[in-house]
Amino acid sequence: MIVECGPINDRRILVLELPKIPNFPNETMSALWKRYTNIQSNKIGVLVSGGLDSALLYFLLIKENLSTGSKFSIVPYTILRANGSEHYAQKVIGFIHEYFNIPAINLNYIGNIRLPEINQVESGISDILAVKVDYVYLGMIELREEHTKGIKVSKFNETPTRKYPFLRLQKSHIIDLVIQNNVLDIISITYSCDMPGIVPCGNCNGCNERTWGLTQNGL
């Protein structure tokens, strides 16, 4: 999937590709390849936080998988957060599964919630890879300076098992991809506020970033 996205003054390219699986003439050669590459299954794990970025990533991965022959099992995972991540993640997953007419599933909780929040994602990734999931996709995006007040911005690097397809996109590009895929409802069921609660505070980094992204797309 290669898609141009974003407002007219800042168009960028999303390249979202599923891992390549060679075609083998028999199971023996397939088994040897899996052993050599340390591939244990054809499973892809996705961190679904209940926010917009990870929701869109889960949607696009399923869409791409279905369009390329459903070679993978796409499995969502959620880290419990103080902002009610499990509530919004369940709504997101339910919406996407209904959209694609695939069976509903329960949440898969991962990560050590006793760790500082910045370390919870790493613990979650370790949990996913430990259950024979070969690849983990994460929806981290490029953050603007005005949307990172008071926080330390982490650097993310892809590895053979860890994928960040949105790293060169900002919130404005995420919103445009939502528009292009005609799934605007996904905006209303996700939660970007940094504060716990039902009503977004409207003042935190997450709220300001979402407002900016919507405005850039004329919404």
N, C-alpha and C positions, 0 to 999 in steps of 0.2 A: 504494500500500500504506500504510494507516494502521492502526497496531497499538498497543494499550495493553500496556505491559510493566512488569516490575519487581516487587519484593516488595510485600506488601500495604500497608506503611507508606510507600512511595515509588513510586506508580504514575506512569508518564510515557508520552507518546505518541511513537511513531516515525512520521515521515512520510517515506517513501522513494518518490520519484517519478522516473520516467525522463523525459528531456527530451521536450517536446512536438514532434511533427512534423506540420505541417499537411497536409491532403489537397489535392492539386492536380489539376486536370483534365487536365494534360498535362506532359510532361517539360520543356518550355521554361520553364514557370512554376516548376517544381521547381528547375531549374538556376539561375534568377534568384534565388529565395529563398536557395539555398545560397551564391550569390555575395554577396548582400547581408548575410547573417548570418555569413559566413566559415566556414560549415559545409562540410567537405571530404568527409565520409563519415558513415555511421551507426555509427561505432565508439565504444565506451566502454572506457576503460582503467581497470583496478582495481589498486591496489598490494596485492599479497598477500605478506605478510612471513613467513608461517608461524605467526603469532600468532592468537589466537582472534577478535579484533575484525575483522581484515581477512578472515579465513576466513568469518565469518558474513556480512559485507558482500557478498562474492563470491557466496555461496549465495543470498542474498536478491535480488541483482540478476538472477541467472539465473532464479530463480523468478518474479520480477515480469516479466521480459522474455518468458518463455514464456507467462505467463498473459495478456499483452497483445498477443500476435500476433507475437512474435519480430521486432520491427522493428529491433533493434540487434544488432551483433556485440559480445559482452562479452569483452574480452581481458585476461587477468591479466599483471601485470608484477612482477618481483622484484628487489630490491636486495640484493646480496651483503653479508652481515653476519658478524661474528666468531662469532655464536651459532649458525651453521649454518642460516641462513635458507633457503638453497636446498633443503636436505633436507626441512625441514618444509613449505615452500611446495609442493614437488612432491607430497608426501603429501596435502596439503589439496586441491590442484587435481585430483589423481587421484580422491580420494574424491567430490568434488562432481560431477565429470564422470560417474563411474559411477552416482551417485545419480540424475542426470537423464538418463542414457543418451545422453550426447553424446560425440563423439570425443575421445580423449585428445590432449593437446598437450604439447610441450616447453616448458620455462621460457623466458620472455623476460626477459633481464637488462637492467637499465637503471641509471642513476646512476653517479656518479664515486666509486668507493670510496676514492680518495685524499683526498677532502675530509673534514673533520670530520663526524661522524655527523649532527649537526643540519642540515648543508647537503646531505646526500646525497639527502634526499627532494625538495628543490627541483630538484636536478640531474636526478633521475629523472623528475619531472613535465615538465621541459623536453624530455627525451628522448622521452617519450610523445607530447607534442603535436607534436613535430617529425616524427613518422612518420604524420601525417594521422589521428590519433585526436582526435575533437572534444571529448570530455569525459573528465575524470579524476575518479574517485570514491576517497575515502580514508576509512579506518575509524578516524580519531581520535575518542576519546571524552572525556567530561568527567572530569578527574582529581581525586581527593580529595587533600587536603593531606598526609595520612599516607602516601600512595603516591607522593609526589614528592620524597622526601628526597634532598638533594644534587644536584638537577637544576633547571634553569631551564625553566619551563613556557612553551611557545610559544603564541601566539594565532593562531587560524586563522579566516579569513574567506572565505566562499564568493564565487565569481565566476561569470560565465556558463559558464565551462569547467571550473571546479573545485568539486566537491561534497563536503560533509562531513555526511552524513545522521545520524551518530551523536553529533554534538557535544553534544547535550543529554541524552545517556544515560551512565550509569556502568556499571561492570563487572557490577553486579547486574542491570541491565536487559539487558545482552548475554546473560548466562547464562539469564535467563528466556526470551528470544527463542529461544535454542537449545532449551530445553525445549519451548516451544510448537510448534516445527517438528519435534520428535521426531528431532533429530540429535545426541544426546548423544555419539555416537562422535567427533564433531568436536573435543570437548574433549581427548580422549586423544591425538589426532594433532597437536595444536598445541603450541607452545612459547612460554611467556610469560616465562621466566627471562631476566634481563638478562645472565647469565653464559654463556659458551660451555660446551658439554658435553652429555652425553646425559641426565644426571640433574639436574633443577632444584635450585638451591641451597637454596630454601626460605626465604631471608632477604632477598632483594632486593625492590625496589619491585614488579617484575612478579609475583613469586611471592606477595607479600603481598596484592596487589590481586586476583589470581585466587582465592586462598583466601578472601578477604573476600567476593567476589562469589558463590562457591559456597555459603558459609555463609549469606549473606542469603537464598538460595533453598532452604535446608534440605538441601544436598548436602554 
